[in-house]
Amino acid sequence: MSRQKTYKYEWAERLESVIQFPKPFFSACQGKWNQAYFKNSNKLVVELGCGRGEYTNGLGKLFPNMNFIGVDVKGDRLAAGGREAERLGLTNVGFLRIQIQFIEDFFLPNEIDEIWITFPDPRMKDRDEKKRLTFPFYLEKYLRLLKPEGIIHLKTDSEPFFDYSMEQFRAYGLPILAETKNLYESEWNEDHFGIKTRFEKIWFDKGYSINYARIQNKKEA
C-alpha cells in the first residue's frame, strides 16, 4: 500500500463521519441512523457509489434539515468526502463503507426516503449485467429499504445503461416522475442545484449529455 493510500485510509479511520469496520456503530446502525447517529427524525437520503461524496456533501449543505449518507467501498474516496464534510461543518452527513450488495444489513425496510445513484460504472458487457446497480438483485433491495412512494434518482452519462435501467424500473411497474437524456436542457435542470460529481464534470466538459430519471416506489399495499 502506497504512503498516500495509507494516509487516506487512516483519515477514514479517524473521521467521525466515516462509518466502517471495526467502529462500534458499524455493526449497530441498522434502523438507528436517525435515532442514534443524527439524533433527529429528519428525512434520510442515501447516495450509492458516492465516490468522494460531492453529491452527499452538496445536498447536505443545501438541506440542513435532511440527513444524508454516502455509501462506497473505497476508503480513500470516503476519507475525501469525510474531510470535506468536516471542513464544511456538516452534522447531517455521514459515509458508510460497505459493498452495496450488503446494504440490507445496514438499513431496515422503509427506513430510507430517497436514494441517489450517481454515475455508477455502467458495466455494459453482457457478462457484467449482474453487477449493474440497477440489476433486479439490487433494485429489489432498494425498493424494500425505501419508504412507500420513496424516490430513486438516477444520473448517468451512459445512454445504454440508462436505457437498461429504465427497462428495469418499468418492469417493476414503478411510476416514472422524470426522464430525460439531456438533463441540462430539460425542465428538471434546476432540481440538481448545480451539483456535479467529479465524473459528471469530466463527461459534461467532453460534450456528453447527462441522463436523468426520478422514479417513485409503489404505494404501501
Phi, psi and omega in degrees: 000131182290162179300320180297315180294322177299317180299314181292324178296319178296324176298317179299322178295321187276334185284128180296330184282349180259115182261116179208163176296135010254028180301141186304320184290341180304318182266005183232011190275341185303119180078003187235015182301310182288315185294311190259330184264304181274338178058046173203180181244027182288166178299145182248123183240133183239130174256124182264135184063049191287346181059235180277005173077024180300318180286316180303310180290321180298315178291322179299323179290322183283331186234078183294345180261021173228158180251140185229136177232124174264132182246129176201166180257348184270115182296324181292323177294315181293327176298318178297316178295319180294320178295322179292320177299320178294317180298322181278352181070033183277121178258359181251021182231137173218163179229136183241124182262100178211167165276136190296336179296344179258018188299331181288350174278353187236355175220149177267159174305139178066020181272336189256137178271320181217149175235134172250131172244105190244111174052055176287162171299120185291334177047061188274359172291141184305321183291346181259008185305320183291349179265353179291138186289356173247014173296146184310324178306317180280316184301320179296326176295314181301316184293328177290324183280333179288146172292157174306134183066016173293167191244139167247126174255134176235127173232132180203150174271351185268109179295320177299319178293320178299313180298317178300314183296317180297326175298319180293315180300318181289326179298331178272000178070031182275138177296131177262111183271334179207144179203122178207148175257010178212074188308314189283356172247014186252173179290349182259008183304314185289347179290352186252001166056022178075006180281131175228136173285168179301315180293323179299316179300316181300309184287323179296318179295336178275000176096007179284141173283151180257125178270139180216142173217147173237121188239143182251138173292159179290161175291158178295135182293000000 
